[in-house]
Amino acid sequence: MAFYRAVLGARIDEIGTGGAPDAVRPSFWQVYITVDDVAATVKQAEALGAEILMPGEDTPHGRRRCGIRWAR
């Protein structure tokens, strides 16, 4: 994680795996990156060609989050 912190200049929190993969939901890797402005990040990611899976929403922990899939 130190590499990503250095490259992105962001705080990265490690959270659990989200459960075991099965036939419906295959194995995947999910990263949480803290940014100052979720709306601006979504806009920039979309402009760069990312797929927006979930626009900004409030979490029960008083934070905002979004879901972005980078273009391949």
Protein Blocks (a to p, Z undefined) as FASTA:
>chain_A
ZZmmmmnopacddddehiaadfklccddddddddfblmlmmmmmmmnopacfbdcdddfk
opacddddddZZ
